[in-house]
Amino acid sequence: MEVVVVDNKINNMVHVIDNRRRYLCSSACRLKKIAKENQFIQDVSDDYQKYYTYIKTLKLNQYNALKKLFEYLEKLKKTQNINKTLLLEGSLDQKILLKKMKEIKKDLDKITETYN
């Protein structure tokens, strides 16, 4: 399969997941407001809260793991006698990690915003 086709499929999946996440966020907010009136809805709202807490924990774990990798690469660059090619590769890897960390931080901010 060509890389372009795979990239398109991945982009489509990311779009669908993002739409679903936005839908769940808006549903959670609506349920939070309505929950005061109905015990059943309160239970559903509590389930949403547990879901968001779980997702937040996963995102924090991802962020921390990427941060450790970033710090390891930084330490490796400083302490090891590395040629320029490996140094450039390490720097590129760090840029990729930083980009992913920013994405995860953005997701965490959205999750936190929804339930605060």
Backbone bond lengths (Angstrom), bond angles and torsions (degrees), N, CA, C in turn:
res aa  C-N    CA-C-N  psi(-1)  N-CA   C-N-CA  omega(-1)  CA-C   N-CA-C  phi
1 M - - - 1.435 - - 1.530 108.15 -
2 E 1.270 116.34 139.86 1.453 119.92 -179.01 1.520 110.64 -72.05
3 V 1.313 114.39 151.92 1.457 120.90 -178.70 1.523 110.68 -61.43
4 V 1.308 117.26 -37.15 1.466 121.22 -179.16 1.527 110.61 -62.85
5 V 1.310 116.52 -42.18 1.460 120.80 -180.00 1.530 109.95 -64.34
6 V 1.334 115.48 -44.17 1.464 120.02 179.23 1.530 109.74 -63.44
7 D 1.334 117.10 -44.17 1.465 120.80 178.30 1.527 111.21 -60.36
8 N 1.316 117.33 -42.05 1.470 120.85 178.56 1.524 111.22 -62.23
9 K 1.335 115.97 -42.56 1.467 119.42 178.81 1.526 110.93 -64.38
10 I 1.327 116.01 -41.12 1.465 119.94 178.81 1.519 110.04 -64.14
11 N 1.338 116.88 -44.58 1.462 120.40 179.02 1.522 111.59 -61.62
12 N 1.331 116.61 -39.44 1.469 120.32 177.25 1.523 110.96 -63.28
13 M 1.348 116.47 -43.28 1.460 120.21 179.62 1.527 110.59 -64.47
14 V 1.312 116.87 -42.06 1.463 120.34 179.00 1.525 109.85 -61.85
15 H 1.319 116.55 -41.00 1.466 120.95 179.05 1.530 110.58 -63.26
16 V 1.321 116.89 -45.09 1.465 120.87 179.54 1.521 110.41 -63.18
17 I 1.330 116.92 -43.37 1.465 121.01 179.52 1.523 110.33 -63.49
18 D 1.330 116.55 -42.41 1.466 119.97 179.56 1.528 110.98 -63.82
19 N 1.324 117.09 -41.80 1.468 120.28 176.92 1.520 111.09 -61.93
20 R 1.313 116.55 -42.34 1.464 121.11 179.97 1.528 110.14 -64.25
21 R 1.339 117.01 -41.10 1.449 121.11 179.34 1.527 110.55 -63.29
22 R 1.345 116.49 -43.63 1.462 119.58 178.02 1.523 111.01 -62.73
23 Y 1.328 116.49 -40.55 1.455 120.51 178.01 1.529 110.28 -61.93
24 L 1.326 116.69 -45.30 1.461 120.15 179.79 1.527 111.46 -64.28
25 C 1.328 116.52 -37.94 1.474 119.73 177.80 1.525 110.92 -62.98
26 S 1.317 116.08 -46.76 1.465 118.63 -179.28 1.526 110.48 -66.84
27 S 1.327 116.71 -37.63 1.468 119.74 177.31 1.526 110.66 -63.96
28 A 1.311 116.12 -40.55 1.463 120.03 179.87 1.526 110.87 -63.20
29 C 1.317 116.34 -41.68 1.468 119.85 178.51 1.522 111.28 -63.67
30 R 1.334 117.13 -43.78 1.465 120.49 178.31 1.523 111.03 -62.80
31 L 1.316 115.39 -44.41 1.460 119.37 179.96 1.520 111.75 -63.53
32 K 1.300 116.27 -37.02 1.459 119.99 179.09 1.529 111.07 -59.64
33 K 1.341 115.65 -40.15 1.463 120.07 179.39 1.524 111.67 -70.47
34 I 1.315 116.34 -41.34 1.458 121.25 -175.92 1.535 111.62 -77.47
35 A 1.323 116.50 -24.50 1.462 121.16 -172.66 1.518 113.37 -57.96
36 K 1.288 117.28 -28.10 1.461 120.12 -179.09 1.526 111.63 -63.64
37 E 1.332 116.68 -22.43 1.452 121.03 -176.06 1.527 113.67 -94.57
38 N 1.305 117.81 -16.67 1.453 119.07 -171.43 1.530 110.36 -143.96
39 Q 1.317 117.81 125.60 1.461 121.95 -177.57 1.528 111.70 -64.54
40 F 1.315 117.41 -39.59 1.464 120.11 178.95 1.519 110.32 -60.17
41 I 1.303 115.62 -45.69 1.463 119.82 179.39 1.525 109.61 -65.88
42 Q 1.317 117.49 -32.04 1.471 120.74 176.32 1.530 109.76 -60.67
43 D 1.333 116.37 -41.50 1.471 120.26 178.32 1.521 111.08 -63.39
44 V 1.325 116.13 -42.58 1.460 120.34 178.27 1.529 109.91 -64.52
45 S 1.313 115.87 -41.74 1.465 120.56 178.16 1.530 110.73 -61.53
46 D 1.317 116.27 -40.57 1.471 120.52 177.05 1.527 110.94 -62.16
47 D 1.343 115.97 -39.22 1.462 119.79 176.75 1.525 111.49 -62.68
48 Y 1.326 116.26 -41.22 1.467 119.73 176.21 1.528 110.14 -61.66
49 Q 1.318 116.73 -41.41 1.464 120.58 179.44 1.530 110.16 -60.83
50 K 1.332 116.34 -44.02 1.463 120.49 178.10 1.527 110.69 -62.01
51 Y 1.337 116.35 -41.11 1.459 121.23 178.38 1.526 110.42 -60.48
52 Y 1.323 117.43 -47.99 1.459 120.78 -179.33 1.525 111.51 -65.47
53 T 1.321 117.14 -37.11 1.461 120.17 177.06 1.530 109.96 -63.45
54 Y 1.329 115.74 -42.27 1.464 120.78 178.56 1.530 110.92 -63.21
55 I 1.322 117.28 -47.51 1.467 121.50 179.73 1.525 110.02 -62.39
56 K 1.325 116.42 -41.72 1.461 120.17 179.39 1.533 110.63 -61.30
57 T 1.316 116.48 -42.48 1.462 120.99 178.08 1.526 110.92 -62.21
58 L 1.333 116.35 -43.84 1.465 119.81 177.78 1.525 111.41 -60.64
59 K 1.329 116.37 -45.13 1.464 120.73 -179.32 1.529 110.78 -64.07
60 L 1.323 117.06 -40.73 1.461 119.93 177.67 1.523 111.05 -63.11
61 N 1.326 116.75 -41.24 1.461 120.92 177.59 1.529 111.04 -62.88
62 Q 1.338 116.81 -42.71 1.462 120.68 177.16 1.522 110.20 -60.99
63 Y 1.320 115.49 -46.76 1.465 120.59 -178.65 1.531 110.46 -59.92
64 N 1.322 116.52 -46.52 1.464 120.65 -178.98 1.527 112.03 -64.69
65 A 1.330 117.42 -37.99 1.464 120.73 177.84 1.531 110.63 -64.91
66 L 1.326 116.67 -43.30 1.460 119.95 178.23 1.526 110.96 -65.91
67 K 1.310 116.52 -36.86 1.461 120.54 178.02 1.527 110.45 -62.82
68 K 1.325 116.73 -42.10 1.468 120.55 178.15 1.524 110.86 -63.25
69 L 1.328 116.68 -41.79 1.463 119.97 176.97 1.522 111.12 -61.87
70 F 1.322 115.91 -43.27 1.458 120.89 178.58 1.529 110.51 -59.80
71 E 1.327 115.91 -48.22 1.462 120.47 -179.67 1.530 111.39 -63.92
72 Y 1.328 116.86 -37.32 1.462 120.77 177.31 1.527 110.65 -62.93
73 L 1.327 116.99 -45.23 1.459 119.85 178.17 1.519 111.09 -62.60
74 E 1.318 116.97 -38.98 1.465 120.95 178.77 1.529 110.21 -63.54
75 K 1.309 115.98 -45.39 1.464 120.71 179.28 1.528 110.44 -63.98
76 L 1.307 116.16 -41.86 1.459 121.50 179.90 1.524 111.03 -61.45
77 K 1.339 115.98 -42.32 1.459 119.98 178.95 1.526 111.66 -62.41
78 K 1.318 117.24 -35.68 1.462 121.17 -176.51 1.522 113.15 -80.96
79 T 1.328 117.32 -33.49 1.464 119.87 -171.27 1.520 114.16 -99.58
80 Q 1.287 118.59 -20.53 1.456 121.32 -176.05 1.523 111.01 -100.38
81 N 1.297 114.99 150.49 1.459 121.06 174.99 1.532 106.76 -86.42
82 I 1.329 116.04 96.23 1.462 121.92 -173.24 1.528 109.06 -114.06
83 N 1.335 115.76 142.40 1.464 118.11 176.58 1.528 109.99 -75.00
84 K 1.325 116.23 168.61 1.465 120.83 -174.40 1.524 112.86 -61.58
85 T 1.322 117.24 -36.79 1.462 120.31 -179.32 1.527 110.75 -62.05
86 L 1.322 116.43 -48.27 1.468 119.83 179.19 1.518 111.14 -66.09
87 L 1.320 116.50 -35.00 1.464 120.16 177.51 1.523 110.59 -63.64
88 L 1.333 117.63 -42.47 1.464 121.58 177.51 1.523 110.94 -64.95
89 E 1.326 116.37 -42.44 1.468 119.65 178.15 1.527 110.74 -61.47
90 G 1.335 115.70 -41.54 1.461 119.44 178.31 1.517 111.47 -63.09
91 S 1.318 116.47 -40.20 1.464 120.43 178.75 1.521 111.02 -65.33
92 L 1.334 116.63 -41.03 1.469 119.90 177.40 1.521 110.66 -64.31
93 D 1.329 116.03 -41.56 1.469 119.64 177.22 1.521 110.68 -60.16
94 Q 1.329 116.27 -40.37 1.459 119.82 179.28 1.525 111.25 -64.98
95 K 1.319 117.09 -38.94 1.466 120.09 178.05 1.521 110.63 -63.00
96 I 1.331 116.08 -40.92 1.466 120.61 178.40 1.533 109.66 -63.68
97 L 1.332 115.91 -43.34 1.469 119.73 178.80 1.523 111.19 -62.90
98 L 1.326 117.14 -42.65 1.467 120.03 178.81 1.523 111.49 -62.18
99 K 1.330 116.42 -40.47 1.466 120.22 178.88 1.528 110.08 -62.23
100 K 1.322 115.98 -45.59 1.460 119.93 179.93 1.528 110.67 -65.30
101 M 1.337 117.26 -38.77 1.459 121.01 178.08 1.528 110.76 -62.34
102 K 1.334 116.93 -39.45 1.465 120.37 178.29 1.524 110.69 -65.17
103 E 1.342 116.80 -39.44 1.463 120.57 178.30 1.528 110.27 -62.54
104 I 1.327 116.09 -45.03 1.460 120.32 -179.58 1.522 110.41 -65.52
105 K 1.325 117.19 -40.65 1.466 121.06 177.79 1.523 110.35 -61.51
106 K 1.329 116.55 -40.45 1.463 121.13 178.00 1.533 110.22 -62.30
107 D 1.340 116.56 -43.70 1.465 120.56 177.33 1.529 110.99 -62.02
108 L 1.332 115.92 -42.46 1.463 120.09 178.87 1.524 111.18 -61.93
109 D 1.325 116.34 -41.26 1.467 119.96 178.17 1.518 111.21 -61.67
110 K 1.342 117.00 -41.38 1.459 120.61 178.64 1.528 111.01 -63.99
111 I 1.314 116.12 -42.64 1.473 120.36 179.95 1.515 110.24 -64.44
112 T 1.319 116.46 -45.02 1.453 121.28 -179.11 1.524 110.36 -64.57
113 E 1.325 116.14 -40.00 1.475 121.27 179.62 1.520 111.25 -62.70
114 T 1.316 117.10 -36.21 1.454 121.53 -177.38 1.528 111.62 -65.27
115 Y 1.306 117.46 -40.15 1.460 119.74 -174.06 1.514 114.17 -110.36
116 N 1.298 116.85 28.10 1.469 119.48 173.66 1.492 111.06 -120.19
